[in-house]
Amino acid sequence: MLAFFESQNMLSDNSEVKDLGLIMGVFIKVANDVREYGVLGGDEKFERFDDYVLAYAKKFGVTLRGPKNLDKLTAECEGTVKLPVATAAKPDVWSVYTAVNNYRKQNGGMSGPRSPAKIGGDHYDVTSMSSAERKQAAFDKKEPLPKEILQALKNGLLIGRG
């Protein structure tokens, strides 16, 4: 995404992308958090993607904001990695579109009453299911949502944890 923004001249502190510095700061935090759990194993370029986020921020003068420990996180990054250059002829330098299309081919279009016909959507959102669908999906075949949550949903309220 950052390479695409670069190709569109949208990487700067006064970018039309709202809160770009905040989003980039959060990506650095997320990279650090998921790396702790071993989720980013494999390709070093992806395992250390926060190095690339910091390099984009430095190259284009984007002020990073967000997590309270951002200074510590960026100190652990190598902000001098070589960035690929996106061009009109090759805007997808990270092969994101190829990866998404491969994922879509492998995981979209499954069959079943609540299986996705495409990636994305709310097919696993229990708040969009009918009571019968929630009961069918529950391990104990009982309504998994408490009465007060069901009433809140009927009233158009949001539900959340905590």
N, C-alpha and C positions, 0 to 999 in steps of 0.2 A: 504494500500500500504506500509506503514512504517513497519507493522508487517511482510509483505512478504520480504521486504528488510532486515529486521532483520534475518529472517530464512535463507537468502542467504548470510549473512555476508557482506551486502552492505551498512550498516549505519556507516559512519565515515566521517571525514573531507577530507580524500583522497579517497572517494568512486568513483567507476566507474560511478555512477550516477552524471552526470554533474550538477553543481550548486545546489546541494542538500540543502545546507544552505539557499540559496536564495529562493528556492521553499518552504521550510518549513517556512521561515519568511513570505512569501506572504500568505501561508495558515493561519497563525496566524492573519494577517491583514484582510483577507477575513472573517474569523470567527467573528472577532470583528464587521466588517461592516454589515454583514448579520444579526447578532444578534440584532443590533440596529433597524432593520426593522421587527423583530419578525419572521424571516424566520426559525430559528433554534429551534423553540418551540418543546415541546414533551419530548423525551428521554433525560435526563440530560447528558448522556454520549456523545450524538451527539451535544447537545446545547453548551457544553463546550469542543468541540474537540480540541481547541487550547491548553487546558491544557495538552492533550495527546501529541500533537506535541512538545510542550516544554519539556515534560518528556522524549520523545525519544531523543531529541537533547541533553539534559543533560546526559542521560544514556550513549550515544555513543560519546559524545564529538564533536557534530556537531556544528560548529560556524554559528549562524543564521545571515543572512544578508538581506537587502532589504529595506522595508519601513523606512522612516526617523524617524518615531515615534516607532520603534520596541522596544526600551528599555522601553517605557511607556507601550506598549501592553504586553510585557512579564512580567512586574511588576504586571500587573493585573491578570496574569495566576497563577494557582496552578501547579507548575511543579513537584509536588511530588505524583501525582496520580499513582495508581497501574496499571502497564501495563500488558496486557495479553501476554503470551509467545507463540509465533508461533513455531510449530514443523513440522517435515516432515509429521507426521500423521494428524496434524491439522494446516495447513498453513493459513487458513482463519478465524482467531480468531475474526474478526469483522463482519463476515457473509456478506461481500461485494458481493461475487459471488452469494450467495443466493438471496440477494436483487436485483442485476442486472438481474438475471434470472427471478425473479418474475415480475420485471418491464417489461422485454422483453415479457413475456407471456401476461401481461395485456395491453401493449401499442404497440407492434409490430404486423405486419401483418394486419393492417387495410386496408379497400378497398377504392378506390377512385383514381382519376387520379394523384394526387401528394401526396398521403398518403404513409407513410413508410411501406415497406415490412419488415423492420428490424429497430432497433433503430440506431441512428447515420445517417450519410450521409448528402447530401446537398438538400434534397427535399424541404426545406423552403428557400433556397438561391435564391433570385430573380435574381442574376447575372448568375445563371445556367439555368434559365427558358427562354423559347422563348418569344418574344414580345407578342404573342397571349396568352400564359399562364399567363404572368404578367398582361395583360389587364383583363383576366378572373378572376384573383384573386383580383384585385383592387376593392375597394368599388364603385368607379365612373366608372369602366370599361374602363378607359383610361390608357395609358402607364404611369406608375408611375416614371420612370427614365428620367431625363432631357437628351436632345440630347448630351450635352458634356460628360455626364457619359457613355452613350451608345457608343460614339466614343472612349472614353478611354478604355472601355472593348474590343472593336474591335481591338484596338491597343495593347492589352495584358497588359494594366496597371491595377493596383489595385485601388479600390475605398475605401474611408473611410469617417469617419465623421470629420468635423472640418477643 
